Amino acid sequence: MPATLLDGAKLAAQIKDEVALETRALAAQGLRPGLAAVLVGHDPASEIYVRNKIKTCEQLSIYSEKIMPPETITTAEMIALVDELNARDDIDGILVQLPLPKQVDAKRVLLEVLPEKDVDGFHPMNVGYLSTQRPGSVPCTPAGVMEILRRSGIEVAGQEAVVVGRSDIVGKPVAMLLTNANATVTICHSKTRDLPGVCRRADILVAAIGKAGMVTRDFVRPGATVIDVGINRVTEATEFARFFAGDAKREADFAAKGSTLVGDVHPEVAQVAGALTPVPGGVGPLTIAMLMSNTVKAMKLRRGASTNAPAMSAKN
């Protein structure tokens, strides 16, 4: 029996509705959350991401600013820009879109963002808050993974979870969130011995390795929940055939566009897993929804505001 597909778009819409309730309650108090997005250069993917974030802010009555410094900007100038945003009381969240130009020290810039305005959850202080279960911003994609599990009624406490990937942005924080939710967690990476064997132990398998279709059916215990964080663009016909041969709808789409998306999980896993996030339409939509939630949460923590609308736990 094919896996149940976990509809990320539907869950993201639920979260946005909850955020909209909160922004309306804040507006009644004369308060409006504010997000500043800093976009340097003309990376097409980054431009799309920022445009979608600004559009979502408008939909949810969150004030937003898109700041576009010249591509020649220096590290010192970026730091000065961040400091200006740190000082503004109407800006609750600062988003520095990566990648930055090569001449800019991205780590120094991100470190300059005040922890209470770090809605991406990348600042070391927020990493520490996450590890010690204190209120703070949680990276958006890992937070989205936890919301998918919670809102889909998938038990986490006492389950064996395996995370494939150890990045600071996804792998490590999602492992910490799962640990905080009382799962028994294993983190896997390129040096893991018998990777398929370790993955087969999982009740919950999170794939965040950045390699198209790497997790195949022999990685998955029958009935397991598989969360696919990867987004990989396929442009070669031979590679497309490896993943989607016989899928008429995908074939027509690929012929028209010359590309398609595949996750880190091979589509064949749907025949083994109990539940699976699709790509596209799985984890991706949750990322922007959680950014909106983080922005409202940051405002409430910074300004001491409160609402009667349902708020998501700081641990999520």
Sequence and secondary structure as in RCSB ss.txt:
>XXXX:A:sequence
MPATLLDGAKLAAQIKDEVALETRALAAQGLRPGLAAVLVGHDPASEIYVRNKIKTCEQLSIYSEKIMPPETITT
AEMIALVDELNARDDIDGILVQLPLPKQVDAKRVLLEVLPEKDVDGFHPMNVGYLSTQRPGSVPCTPAGVMEILR
RSGIEVAGQEAVVVGRSDIVGKPVAMLLTNANATVTICHSKTRDLPGVCRRADILVAAIGKAGMVTRDFVRPGAT
VIDVGINRVTEATEFARFFAGDAKREADFAAKGSTLVGDVHPEVAQVAGALTPVPGGVGPLTIAMLMSNTVKAMK
LRRGASTNAPAMSAKN
>XXXX:A:secstr
   EE  HHHHHHHHHHHHHHHHHHHHTTT   EEEEE  S  HHHHHHHHHHHHHHHHTT EEEEE   TT  H
HHHHHHHHHHHH TT  EEEE S   TTS HHHHHHHS GGG TT  SHHHHHHHHTT SS   HHHHHHHHHHH
HTT   TT EEEEE   TTTHHHHHHHHHHTT EEEEE TT TTHHHHHTT SEEEE S  TT B GGGS TT E
EEE   EEE  HHHHHHHHTT HHHHHHHHHHS EEE SB GGGGGT SEE  TTTSSHHHHHHHHHHHHHHHHH
HHH    SS    TT 
